[in-house]
Amino acid sequence: MSAPQLVVHRDKELMAQAAAARLITKIVDAQAARGSASVVLTGGRNGNGLLAALAASPARDAIDWSRLDLWWGDERFLPERDPERNVTQAREALLDKVALDPSRIHAMPASDGPHGGDADSAAAGYAAELAAAAGPEDHGPVPTFDVLMLGVGPDTHVASLFPELPAVRETERTVVGVHGAPKPPPTRVSLTLPAIRAAREVWLLAAGEDKAEAAEIALSGAGEIQAPAAGAYGRSRTLWLLDAAAASKLPRALYPPASA
């Protein structure tokens, strides 16, 4: 478990640009060290804002896009190409603009895919895909992701792990179907906390006043069942990337004054 580190930016636009620059560096370094890199994407306004900033960055060409594996932390269990699906939004923001290897884009199954409308079967299928990609060096049923990004919801949820619901209590499976989510759509597929913690680095993104209370709760020692964001951490690093509004309820002692 790595203790959280905080970086606070003036506003959400600057946060997105800085996070994109940070991600480019991480991917390039991983490719230099191991030949390829693996990143877990998140949806939502902050995740998509980061992808759009990455697409607009001249430095994006430093990445060898053909040697990058992309996974997702969660997905809305909707038909393929539905505009609300995270992968659809990611394609629009970035993926269709770069030379990715289609076989290395690991989208979660859609509700009209091979598993039909069975979210639990879709979750098991994605878990099998993760296990097939894991090597002996990963010491577990998922690859050791270089960076896993998560948006933080106003209720402290991450991926589709909502406070008190069964998915956040899962300790064995790496991917689960989520039923009765408190925000639409109610049916989703999500990585579990054990899968999230397999990442070298976990980055939690929060911007806006509506995220201030969630950040305060998650960083104040709350339990992961009540505040799932508190249970999301990486093997070597846990990084909270916030704007000033999302950090407004945090003690300044938690982050260097220069970071704002």
Buried (B, 14 or more C-beta within 10 A) or exposed (E): EBEBBBBBBEEBEBBBBBBBBBBBEBBBEBBEEEEBBBBBBBBBBBBBBBBBBBBBBEEBEEBBBEBBBBBBBBBBBBEEEBEEBBBBBBBBBBBEBBEBEEEBBBBBBBBEBEBEEBBBBBBBBBBEBBBEBBEEEBEBBBBBBBBBBBBBBBBBBBBBBBBEBEBBEBEEBBBBBBBEBEEEBEBBBBBBBBBBBBBBBBBBBBBBEEBBBBBBBBBEEBEBBBBBBBBBBBBEBBBBBBBBBBBBBBEEEBBEEEBB
